[in-house]
Every structure is written in C-alpha cells, then in structure tokens.
C-alpha cells in the first residue's frame, strides 16, 4: 500500500511540475501587445478574403511598451478583377459566425489594391460565412463565401508557440530584463508564408524593447524553429 501511495504521490508531483513548467510567466503576460490567434482565408474567381482575429494593444505602436489589449477582427478583401477596385465603389459585408452577425462597409487601402474593415471583437469559431455586396450604376457585385479556420488539431496554439519562442530566444531577450521585470513588449502572430511562396502558415514570436526586435518563426505542426532573427 505504501508503495502505491508513493507512486501516486510521485505521479501527481510530476503532473504539477509539468503544469507549472508550461505556464506563461506573468511578466510575459503583462507585456503582451498582440495575440493573433486565428486566420480565415478563401479565394474564388471573383474575390480573395483574409480574416485575422485576436487581441492587440490600443494604440497599436511598436515602441517597446505594452499598453493593454483589446479584441479585434480585421477583414481584408481583394476583388480579382482590377476594374472592380475603385474609390467610387463601396463594398459592404455581412459576417455570420453562427453565434453573432456583424455588418458594415469596407475602406479602400491607401495603396488602392485591397479593402479592409475592422470589428472590435474577437471571433471564436471554426467557420464563418462572409457576404460581400456592392453596386455602381448598372453593375452589381454579390459574393457569399464560407471559410474554415486554418488552425487544425495538429497545430499548436499561441500559448505553446510563445513558450517555444521564449526558449529559443532566451539569449536574445535576457538583456531585456531588469532584475525580474521584462522591459519589452511581446507579439505572438499566426502568419502566412512571409515569402509568399506557399500557402503554409507559421507562428511568429517577437520581443521588442524599443531598440531591438528578437523574433522566432515556428512550424505550427512540427514545432521546429525555422528562423531566428535579431534586428
């Protein structure tokens, strides 16, 4: 009986240790400036759509200091026909999440190649439907597209990505500490291929102290560190 009790005690101590080892330190949590937790993407012959959602600081400024975060969702569309991109055309949207519907209008990007709309809430769902409409003179645009989250059960979440990035960047971020206080802001983003050569996605973890940005690019499935950078 004593042996069994000792084994059980050892088992629970091991679990407790693993749980503690997997926690994000409070000084990191307090300095988060952005968590991009999900992406929805879709393309057809008429339109390309990208939706990102998460939390970020307000105002959103890369200055080495975290200001506290708010929920956000950004919808970006690109009409495939260049003739359908114009300051004279207003595109409207209806985003259906299965929990709540959102509607509004897009704003043309300053460079004139895409439209964007922002919602001050975070979308917690695996699938959404976006309806986009517009009209001008006798021209009408009407698209409805269903998008699945790019996250799968085989991919790590943002917390795991942050822990992996912290470990990989340990030497780079050590000078960003003053005693036990972190003097930097932290970003965790789910990104598409930075080179635009594939449809793959990666976790990007960065620490910025206002002078240096130390970052890691992580494969969300294998957990492999693909790149480390300090700039």
Secondary structure, 3 states (H helix, E strand, C coil): CHHHHHHHHHHHHHHHHHHHHCCCCHHHHCCEEEEEEEEEEEECCCEEEEEEEEEEECCCCCCCCCCCEEEEEEEEEEECCHHHCCCCCCCEEEEECCCCEEEEECEECCCCCCEEEEECCCCCCCEEEEEEEEEECCEEEEEEEEEEECCCCCCCCHHHHHHHHHHHCHHHHHHHEECCEECCEEEEEEEECCCCCCCCEEEEEEEECCCCEEEEEEECCCCCEEEEEEC
